Amino acid sequence: MPVNKTITEKKQGFTLVELSIVLVIIGLIIGGVLVGKDLIKAAELKTIISDREKYISAINTFLTKYGELPGDMKSATSIWGAVGGNASDNYTNSCYGTFAAEEKTLTCNGNGDGKIAYCNGTQFWEILCTNEENTTIWEQLANAKLVQGSYYFYHNPYLSVGRGPILTAGLNIPASKTDPNAGWALLYANANDTFFSPGLSGNVLLYGGSSASNNGDYRDTPLYPTLTTIDAKNIDTKIDDGNPGTGTVSALPKGSGFSDNFTPNCSTSSTPSTAAYDLTKTGPQCSLIFSKIF
């Protein structure tokens, strides 16, 4: 006769020890993710700083090698050839005004005044002129194998249908390695209109977001917000004094005349001596100006 056996199944939950181990593992994973994000961010900021140093070094090396500044070089076409124009003005304005096909090596000469893309005006935004040294500077640095990549000679694009902004990251100025929508530009700042620091006339290096549209004016300058205030402050602190209104690293002042287009909320004040990076703001708020490069 078969014997009926009743099997009792015992269900057990996690013990406190097991739960503790799971929580520790979760904590380690979260901590690792946060540390990883911090490391990535630190690497990105280090890249921006190293790119700044690299471009300054490339310009100084070019100056030593050729005896002239890239972009401003009066004899550039004798080395790399002219896009167009004629010898009557030494392949300057006539060359920039030819509207020839985009070229990666042929170039135009600068006027040799030591000022990149300066048209003898009184404003900072000296880019609306036939002398576009602020684009040929990168082309000539690349021609000399001092910076990586290639940059088109890009002549008055705002006058031509279908063109992008005057300064376009990745096309005629270097794009940021950390933000494809940001780029680097170099041009002359006039003392009459230099952000926080009047009197600091000179060729300045700009780092900021690129315009998404063709404005045909100063709004094509890569100064749209691309950095958070804490990131901008960290870069400023590593290079300079950590303040947006003083020193050789600055930002657009709060309430500046450019606010309609650049919405600068990077600083707490428009007064240089008291301005600080506004760490209460989140998201991209800042672009940076590295003053008096050469």
C-alpha positions in Angstrom: 0.0 0.0 0.0 1.5 3.4 -1.0 2.5 5.7 1.8 1.5 9.3 1.5 4.3 11.7 2.5 3.6 15.4 3.1 6.5 17.5 2.1 6.6 20.9 3.7 8.4 23.5 1.7 10.2 26.1 3.7 10.5 29.6 2.2 13.3 31.8 3.4 14.0 35.5 2.9 17.3 37.3 2.8 19.2 37.5 6.0 20.4 40.8 7.4 23.9 39.9 6.4 22.9 39.2 2.8 20.9 42.5 2.6 23.9 44.4 4.0 26.1 42.9 1.3 23.6 43.8 -1.5 23.4 47.4 -0.1 27.2 47.7 0.0 27.5 46.5 -3.6 24.8 49.0 -4.7 26.7 51.7 -2.9 29.9 50.8 -4.5 28.3 50.8 -8.0 26.7 54.3 -7.4 30.0 55.6 -5.9 31.9 54.2 -8.9 29.5 55.9 -11.3 29.8 59.3 -9.5 33.6 59.0 -9.3 33.6 58.1 -13.0 31.6 61.2 -13.9 33.9 63.4 -11.8 36.9 61.9 -13.6 35.4 62.5 -17.0 34.5 66.1 -16.1 38.0 66.7 -14.8 39.5 65.2 -18.0 37.3 67.5 -20.1 38.4 70.6 -18.2 42.0 69.5 -18.5 41.5 69.2 -22.3 40.2 72.8 -22.5 43.2 74.1 -20.6 45.7 72.0 -22.6 44.1 73.1 -25.9 44.5 76.7 -24.8 48.2 76.1 -24.1 48.6 74.2 -27.3 47.2 77.0 -29.5 49.3 79.6 -27.7 52.4 77.5 -28.2 51.6 76.9 -31.9 51.3 80.6 -32.5 54.6 81.4 -30.8 56.3 78.6 -32.8 54.9 80.0 -36.0 56.1 83.5 -35.1 59.6 82.1 -34.4 59.7 80.1 -37.6 58.3 82.6 -40.1 58.9 85.9 -38.3 55.2 86.9 -38.7 51.9 86.0 -37.0 49.6 83.5 -38.6 46.7 85.1 -40.3 48.4 88.5 -40.1 51.3 87.2 -42.2 52.1 89.5 -45.2 54.0 86.8 -47.1 51.7 83.8 -46.6 50.7 83.4 -50.3 54.4 83.1 -51.3 54.5 79.9 -49.3 51.1 78.4 -49.7 49.7 80.2 -52.8 46.8 82.6 -53.1 43.1 81.8 -53.2 42.6 84.7 -55.6 43.0 88.4 -55.9 46.0 90.2 -57.3 49.4 91.6 -56.3 48.2 95.2 -56.3 47.2 95.0 -52.7 49.5 92.1 -51.9 46.7 89.5 -52.0 44.8 91.0 -49.1 41.4 92.6 -49.7 41.2 91.6 -53.3 42.1 88.0 -52.3 39.5 87.9 -49.5 36.9 89.3 -51.9 37.3 86.8 -54.7 34.7 84.3 -53.4 36.6 81.4 -54.9 35.9 77.8 -54.0 36.7 76.8 -50.5 40.4 75.9 -50.2 42.2 74.1 -47.4 45.7 75.2 -48.2 45.6 78.3 -50.5 45.3 81.4 -48.5 45.4 85.2 -48.4 47.9 87.6 -46.9 47.4 89.6 -43.7 48.2 93.3 -43.3 51.0 92.8 -40.9 49.7 95.1 -38.2 50.0 92.6 -35.4 46.2 92.5 -34.9 44.1 89.5 -35.9 41.0 90.5 -37.8 41.1 94.1 -36.6 39.5 96.6 -39.0 40.6 99.8 -37.3 37.2 100.2 -35.7 36.3 101.1 -32.1 34.4 98.0 -31.1 35.4 94.6 -29.8 33.5 92.7 -32.5 35.9 93.4 -35.4 34.8 90.6 -37.7 32.8 92.4 -40.4 35.5 93.4 -42.7 37.2 92.1 -45.9 40.3 91.1 -44.0 39.4 87.8 -42.4 42.6 87.0 -40.5 40.5 85.3 -37.8 39.9 82.4 -40.2 43.2 82.3 -42.1 45.1 82.1 -38.8 43.9 78.5 -38.3 44.4 77.6 -41.9 48.0 78.8 -41.8 48.7 77.1 -38.5 47.5 73.8 -40.0 49.5 74.5 -43.2 52.6 74.8 -41.0 51.7 71.5 -39.3 51.4 73.2 -35.9 47.8 72.3 -35.3 45.9 69.2 -36.3 43.2 69.2 -38.9 42.5 71.4 -41.8 40.6 74.6 -41.9 38.9 76.2 -44.9 39.6 79.6 -46.1 36.2 81.0 -45.5 35.5 84.4 -47.1 32.6 86.6 -46.0 30.2 83.7 -45.8 27.3 85.9 -44.6 27.2 87.4 -48.1 26.7 84.1 -49.7 23.5 82.0 -49.7 23.6 78.7 -47.9 26.7 79.5 -45.8 27.0 79.0 -42.1 28.0 81.5 -39.5 31.2 83.6 -40.2 33.1 81.5 -37.6 32.0 77.9 -37.7 33.5 75.4 -35.3 35.1 72.5 -37.1 35.2 74.3 -40.5 37.3 77.5 -40.2 38.0 77.5 -36.5 38.9 74.6 -34.2 36.0 72.7 -32.6 36.1 71.8 -28.9 37.0 68.3 -28.1 34.5 68.2 -25.3 31.6 70.0 -27.0 31.1 69.7 -30.8 28.9 72.8 -30.7 31.7 74.9 -29.1 34.9 76.3 -30.6 38.0 78.4 -30.4 38.5 81.8 -32.0 41.3 84.4 -31.9 40.8 88.1 -32.7 41.8 91.5 -31.5 39.9 93.1 -28.7 39.8 96.9 -28.6 40.3 98.7 -25.2 37.1 100.6 -25.7 34.9 97.5 -25.5 36.7 94.7 -23.7 34.2 93.1 -21.4 35.3 93.4 -17.7 38.8 94.7 -18.3 39.1 98.0 -20.2 42.7 98.7 -21.2 43.5 95.1 -22.0 43.7 95.6 -25.7 45.3 92.7 -27.5 44.7 89.5 -29.4 42.5 87.3 -27.2 41.5 83.7 -27.4 37.8 82.9 -27.1 36.2 79.7 -26.0 32.4 79.3 -26.3 29.4 77.9 -28.1 29.1 78.5 -31.8 26.1 80.2 -33.4 23.6 77.9 -34.9 22.6 80.4 -37.5 24.1 82.9 -39.9 23.9 86.3 -38.2 26.4 88.2 -40.3 27.6 90.2 -37.3 29.3 89.8 -33.9 26.8 87.1 -32.9 28.7 84.7 -35.1 31.6 84.9 -32.5 31.9 81.7 -30.5 30.8 83.2 -27.2 27.5 81.5 -26.5 27.3 79.8 -23.1 28.9 76.3 -23.1 30.3 75.9 -19.6 28.6 75.7 -16.3 29.6 78.3 -13.7 31.5 75.8 -11.6 33.4 74.5 -14.6 34.3 78.0 -15.7 35.5 78.8 -12.2 37.6 75.7 -12.1 39.3 76.6 -15.3 39.8 80.2 -14.2 41.2 79.0 -10.9 43.7 76.6 -12.5 45.0 79.3 -14.9 44.3 82.6 -13.2 42.6 84.1 -10.1 39.3 82.3 -10.2 37.3 85.5 -10.7 35.3 86.3 -13.9 36.0 90.1 -13.8 39.8 90.3 -13.2 43.0 88.8 -14.4 43.8 87.1 -17.8 40.7 84.9 -17.8 37.3 86.5 -17.8 33.7 85.9 -18.8 30.9 88.1 -20.1 29.6 90.3 -17.3 26.1 90.1 -16.0 23.8 92.6 -17.6 26.3 93.4 -20.3 25.3 95.0 -23.6 25.5 91.5 -25.2 22.8 90.1 -23.0 20.1 90.1 -25.7 22.2 87.6 -27.7 24.4 85.8 -25.3 22.3 85.8 -22.1 25.3 85.9 -19.8 24.4 84.7 -16.4 27.9 83.5 -15.6 28.8 86.3 -13.1 27.0 87.8 -10.1 27.8 91.4 -11.0 29.0 93.7 -13.7 31.6 95.2 -11.4 35.0 93.7 -12.1 36.3 93.9 -8.5 33.3 92.3 -6.9 32.1 89.9 -9.6 32.1 86.2 -8.9 31.0 83.1 -10.8 27.3 82.6 -10.0 27.4 79.1 -8.6 23.6 79.1 -8.0 23.1 78.8 -11.8 22.8 75.4 -13.4 23.4 74.3 -17.0 25.6 76.1 -19.5 26.0 79.8 -18.5 29.6 80.7 -19.4 32.0 81.3 -22.2 35.6 82.4 -21.5 38.0 85.0 -22.8 41.7 84.5 -22.4 43.2 88.0 -22.6 46.3 89.3 -24.3 47.6 86.1 -25.9 50.2 88.1 -27.9 
